[in-house]
Amino acid sequence: MQWSTDVRRIKAAIWCQAFRGDTSVSCPIGQVVGIRRRKGQLLALIRGWGRWYPVEDVLILVGPR
């Protein structure tokens, strides 16, 4: 379990979530499927919501491999 604001680390975790299935990426709003930084603000695309939401940080959970 790790909270992160590093976009590269979060993108790598999202890739693992999508293709390997051993990782979960989420924030207090819900499961994250995309991440970007705009004007210094971290924005997350939440599964099923269809737009970008500002978040403080993202939780990365890695399960057994």
Residue frames as qw, qx, qy, qz and C-alpha x, y, z in Angstrom:
[[0.000, 0.891, 0.455, 0.000, 0.00, 0.00, 0.00],
 [0.447, -0.191, 0.070, 0.871, 1.48, 3.32, -1.05],
 [0.205, 0.896, 0.309, -0.244, 0.13, 6.84, -1.57],
 [0.550, -0.061, 0.365, 0.748, 1.77, 8.58, -4.52],
 [0.275, 0.846, 0.137, -0.437, 1.72, 11.83, -6.50],
 [0.212, -0.462, 0.658, 0.556, 4.40, 10.70, -9.00],
 [0.694, 0.456, -0.039, -0.556, 2.71, 10.56, -12.42],
 [0.450, 0.457, -0.745, -0.184, 5.22, 8.08, -13.90],
 [0.066, -0.117, 0.937, -0.322, 4.79, 5.64, -11.00],
 [0.544, 0.291, 0.487, -0.618, 0.99, 5.95, -11.13],
 [0.642, 0.495, -0.316, -0.494, 0.93, 5.36, -14.91],
 [0.283, 0.332, -0.900, -0.007, 3.06, 2.24, -14.47],
 [0.252, 0.067, 0.839, -0.478, 0.66, 0.99, -11.78],
 [0.629, 0.406, 0.160, -0.643, -2.35, 1.69, -14.04],
 [0.527, 0.444, -0.649, -0.323, -0.68, -0.37, -16.78],
 [0.085, 0.149, -0.958, 0.229, -0.20, -3.25, -14.31],
 [0.448, 0.224, 0.571, -0.651, -3.83, -2.88, -13.22],
 [0.655, 0.462, -0.106, -0.588, -5.05, -3.14, -16.81],
 [0.662, 0.457, -0.556, -0.207, -2.81, -5.87, -18.21],
 [0.332, 0.239, -0.868, 0.281, -1.49, -7.96, -15.31],
 [0.628, -0.502, -0.417, -0.424, -4.29, -7.58, -12.78],
 [0.685, -0.246, -0.531, 0.435, -2.08, -7.72, -9.68],
 [0.223, -0.067, -0.226, 0.946, -2.31, -3.99, -8.89],
 [0.038, -0.791, -0.606, -0.075, -5.14, -1.70, -7.87],
 [0.246, 0.090, -0.038, 0.964, -5.00, 2.10, -8.31],
 [0.194, -0.744, -0.619, -0.161, -7.61, 4.20, -6.53],
 [0.075, 0.265, -0.240, 0.931, -8.35, 7.51, -4.85],
 [0.196, 0.201, 0.677, -0.680, -11.09, 8.52, -2.38],
 [0.549, 0.305, -0.088, -0.773, -13.53, 9.04, -5.29],
 [0.937, 0.188, 0.192, -0.224, -13.06, 5.59, -6.87],
 [0.812, -0.068, 0.421, 0.399, -10.84, 3.43, -9.08],
 [0.072, 0.787, -0.283, -0.543, -8.39, 5.39, -11.25],
 [0.825, 0.326, 0.420, 0.192, -7.99, 4.47, -14.95],
 [0.536, 0.613, 0.076, 0.576, -6.00, 7.52, -16.11],
 [0.465, -0.726, -0.143, 0.486, -3.75, 10.18, -14.61],
 [0.495, 0.568, 0.116, 0.647, -2.29, 13.48, -15.79],
 [0.361, -0.539, -0.254, 0.718, -0.88, 16.71, -14.45],
 [0.239, 0.703, 0.382, 0.550, -2.28, 20.03, -15.66],
 [0.046, -0.790, 0.095, -0.604, -0.99, 23.39, -14.42],
 [0.063, 0.412, -0.719, 0.556, 0.64, 21.64, -11.47],
 [0.666, -0.138, 0.383, -0.625, -2.57, 19.89, -10.42],
 [0.091, -0.108, 0.984, 0.105, -2.91, 16.11, -10.38],
 [0.658, 0.147, -0.039, -0.738, -6.00, 14.98, -12.33],
 [0.267, -0.074, 0.961, -0.017, -7.46, 11.47, -12.25],
 [0.563, 0.023, -0.472, -0.678, -9.89, 9.81, -14.64],
 [0.454, -0.120, 0.746, -0.473, -12.27, 7.74, -12.51],
 [0.015, 0.097, 0.948, 0.304, -13.77, 4.50, -13.89],
 [0.001, 0.587, 0.806, 0.074, -17.31, 5.16, -15.15],
 [0.086, -0.742, -0.319, 0.584, -17.33, 8.92, -14.51],
 [0.554, 0.629, 0.414, 0.355, -16.06, 10.17, -17.89],
 [0.170, 0.918, -0.071, 0.351, -14.18, 13.31, -16.84],
 [0.579, 0.234, -0.477, 0.619, -10.99, 14.37, -15.04],
 [0.520, -0.814, -0.210, -0.154, -11.14, 15.17, -11.32],
 [0.160, 0.706, -0.513, 0.461, -8.47, 16.89, -9.20],
 [0.883, -0.386, -0.264, 0.043, -6.99, 14.61, -6.52],
 [0.337, -0.862, 0.377, -0.043, -4.37, 15.13, -3.82],
 [0.064, -0.477, 0.871, 0.101, -2.75, 11.71, -4.25],
 [0.819, 0.119, -0.381, -0.413, -3.49, 8.17, -5.42],
 [0.662, -0.404, 0.601, -0.194, -3.38, 4.86, -3.53],
 [0.599, 0.422, -0.644, -0.221, -1.45, 2.03, -5.20],
 [0.766, -0.307, 0.500, -0.264, -2.08, -1.49, -3.88],
 [0.457, 0.457, -0.735, -0.206, 0.14, -4.31, -5.17],
 [0.910, -0.214, 0.169, -0.313, -1.02, -7.88, -4.57],
 [0.667, -0.345, 0.629, 0.201, 0.95, -11.12, -4.70],
 [0.402, 0.610, -0.481, -0.485, 2.69, -11.88, -7.98]]
